[in-house]
Each structure stands twice: as structure tokens, then as C-alpha cells.
Amino acid sequence: MIRWKPFEYQGICYDLTHLHPKTIHYEQTSQENKPARYYTVEVIFGLHCFTRGLKDGEHSDETLLYRDARETRIFDFQRHQLSIRLPRIVDELQTRKCFHTGKGNFFTVEMISPQDARLIIEYDIFFEASRSTRRGIINLFVQSAYVRDSMHDSNRPKKKPIRFDVILYNTLNNKPIRLPK
């Protein structure tokens, strides 16, 4: 399990314990002829939730680099600040609109109103679900989270929402998740 080490920059320590792995228990309430279902989900937050890649023509400041076992990226202060919201957002996935990307993963959007209430920004959270090797457990990997901006504008699919309960049920039962039309 990934336990992120804090990041230090110019004497300030940026805590990442909020992005340590966690287990969540979701309940899908019973409906008409369907019994209640219970899901155990192990959540892991990825490096892209608080770092970013180099921009075109950008030279990296060595003091801003953050590494994991696979890659080195630039610590992103805005992504880090927004990542504090991620545990709550993941807790609330059953009540949020989720969307299929068409590439095997999903995303949800948090609407954020910074200090200037006239400005609304979209915070996109991308995740994938898979069956664990342990019986009855689902892995949820939060792959990335960032503000929708001109650099990321064209990669959001235009799809209908899919209920998180459907994602959990189909993943646990090894059923394909059809792309909404």
C-alpha cells in the first residue's frame, strides 16, 4: 500500500497523510425486489493527485521533484491543496454523478467556488475499480485529480452518468460495464 511521504519545500512541510490508503464500506440500500448490498472498498490515491508533469518547454526545478517507484513528477501546490478534499469526495461517490471515460476508468467532478464566488472551477477526479485478489474486496485507485483548464479541456468525454453502485456491483461480479450512450 502506498503511504506518501511529506514533501518539504522552502522550509514548509506539505502533509500527505490524507492520501494514505483507506478502507470504505458502502451500502447499497434495498429497492423493491433487490436486497441491500454491502461493498468493502480499499482506496489508494495515486501520485498524480498532488503532482503534475512538465509543461512544454518547462525546465524542472530539482527542489520541486517528487518520486515514487515508477516516475518522477513536479509537486503541484494547487493539486496538493485540492487533494485535501479527495477523501470526502471518495466517501460520497455513491451520491455523485460518475462518468465512464471510455478507456476503462471513470471520473466525477467537484464544483469549487474559490474566494471569488463568481468564479466556479471544475475539479476532475479520475479513478478505476478492480476486483481484489481477496474475496469480496474491491480496489479503487484514484488515479488523478486536477482543475479543468485549457490544458485539459479536450480530454473530458461527453457521456451520460453511471451510478457508482453499478460500478461496484459489476466490478465485484466480474461483469463488463457498458458505455452509456
N, C-alpha and C positions, 0 to 999 in steps of 0.2 A: 504494500500500500504506500502511496506517495504522501510523504509528510514534508511539506515545503519548509525550507529554512528561511528565516527572516532575511530581508535584504537591507543592507546598510549603504547609505549614500550621504555624503557630506555631513556625517555625524548623526544622521537621523536613521532610526531603525523602523523599517516597514514590516509590520507583523503579517504573517500569512497563515496563522493557526486557524482562521475561519475557513480556510480552504483545505483543511485536513480531511481525510476520508470520514464518512459518517454513514450510519445505517438509519433508514427511514422505514416506517411501517405505514403503508397506505391501506385504507379500507374503501372498497367499492360497495356502496350500500345496495341492499337488495331492491329489486324492481319487479313488479308484477310476478312473473313466473321464474325469475332469476334470483338465486340465493346471493347473499353477500359474499364478496371475495376479499381475501386479505393477501397483501403482497409485502414481501421483505425486499428492500432495495438497498444495495450497497452503492454509495455515491462516491465518485472520485472526481476531483477537479483538476483539469489539465493546465499545463504551463501557459497556454495561450489566453487564459483567463486574466492574467496580470502582466503579460509581456506582449511584444509585437516584433514583427520582422523589420528589417532595414527598409527604408523608403528608397526609391530610385535616386541614385547619386549621393545618398547619405553615407557618411563615414561614421563608424561606431566609436563611441566614447567607451573605452575599456571599463571604466568605473560603473557603467550602466548595464553591463552584460550579466545575464542570469542564465545558468546552465542546469540542465537535467542530464540524464544518462543518454539522451538521443540528440539534443540540439542546444544551441546557444542562441538566445534572443535578447532583445533590449527590454529592460524593465520599463513599463509604461505606467506613469503615475496616475493617469486618469483611469486606466483599466484596473489598477490596484484599488483606487478609491471606490469605483463602482462594484468591484468584486465583493465588497463587504455585503452587498445586497444578495449575492448568489445563494447562500444557504436558505434564506427565506423564500426566494423565488423557487428553488427546487422543492422546498416543503409544500409550496402552493401549486405545484404542477397540475394536480387534479382539477383545480378550479380555473386554470388558464387555458387560453387557446394555444394549441400546439400545431405545428405545420410540418409536413414531410418535405424534405429538401429535394427528393428525387434521387438522392445519392446514398441512401441507406441511413441517413440520420435525420434529426428533427430540430426545430427551433421554436422558441417562444420569444415574445417581445415585451419588454418592460418600458412603459412610457414614463419618462422622468422630466420633471419640471425643475430646472435649476433655480438659482436666486431670482432670475428674471422670469416671472410666471408667464410671460407672453411667449416664451420660447419652450417648446417641447422637444426633447430628444428621444430617439428610439434606441434602446439598449437591447441588442440581439444576443440571445443565449442559445448556443448550438450544443446538442447532446445526442448520444447514441445509447441504445439499450441492447443488452445481450443477456443470454442465459449464463448464469454462473456454472462452474463445474460442481458447485454444491447444490444439491437438490432443493428446489423451491426458492432459490435466490435469483434476483435479477441484478445485473450490474448496470449502473447508469454512469456513463462517462461524460462529464460536462467538458466538452472539447475546447470551446472558445466563447468569449463574450466581449463584445465591443460596441461602441456607439456607431450607429448607421450614419455614414458620411459619404462624401463624394468618392472616396477611395473604395468603398464597399457597396456603393449604390446598386450596381448591376447584378450582384450575385444573390439577391433575395428572390426565391421562387414565388410566383403568384399562384397559390394553391388554396384550397378550402381547408379549414381546420380539421384536425383529427383529435379525438378525445384521448387524454393520457391513459385512461383506463383501457382503451383499445390497444395502445402501445404495450402496456404491461401485460395484459392477457395474452395477446398474440406472441409476444416475446417469450413468456413463460411456457406457453404451449407449442412453441416452435412453429407457429403459423405465419405465413407471409403477411406483411402489412401492405395492402394495396394502396397505390397512389390515389388520392382523391381527385376527382375530375373537376 
